[in-house]
């Protein structure tokens, strides 16, 4: 899952894409612009939650 922002209208959206196709063939779902930038994913900065000590349960 990747997050993108349209540089034309400013709309942010997500798309499930293969890593090899992450930046190819993107079109804004709001204005149909192809001026799209990939955003840094917010989930990568979060931990496992409280009390888990970094381990999966």
C-alpha positions in Angstrom: 0.0 0.0 0.0 1.4 3.4 -1.0 0.2 6.9 -0.2 0.3 9.6 -2.9 -0.6 13.3 -3.3 -1.7 14.9 -6.5 0.5 18.0 -7.2 -2.3 19.6 -9.2 -5.3 19.4 -6.9 -3.6 18.4 -3.6 -5.8 15.3 -3.1 -4.1 12.5 -1.1 -5.0 8.9 -1.9 -3.7 5.3 -1.3 -3.2 2.5 -3.8 -2.2 -1.1 -3.4 0.6 -1.6 -5.9 3.6 -3.9 -6.5 7.0 -2.5 -5.4 8.2 -2.6 -9.0 5.2 -0.5 -10.2 5.0 1.9 -7.2 5.5 5.0 -9.3 4.4 4.1 -12.8 1.1 4.8 -14.5 -0.4 6.9 -11.7 -3.5 9.0 -12.3 -5.2 11.2 -9.7 -8.7 9.7 -8.9 -10.1 13.3 -8.4 -8.8 15.4 -11.3 -7.1 12.8 -13.6 -3.7 14.5 -13.4 -0.5 12.5 -13.8 1.5 14.9 -11.6 1.6 12.6 -8.6 4.2 12.3 -5.8 4.6 9.4 -3.4 4.5 10.2 0.3 6.3 8.6 3.1 4.1 6.0 4.7 2.9 6.9 8.2 2.7 3.3 9.5 6.4 2.7 9.2 7.0 5.2 12.1 4.7 3.4 14.6 5.7 0.8 17.2 4.0 -2.5 18.1 1.8 -0.8 20.8 2.1 -0.5 24.5 3.3 -3.3 26.7 4.4 -5.6 23.8 8.1 -4.9 24.3 8.4 -5.0 20.5 7.3 -8.6 20.2 4.4 -10.0 18.3 1.7 -11.8 20.3 
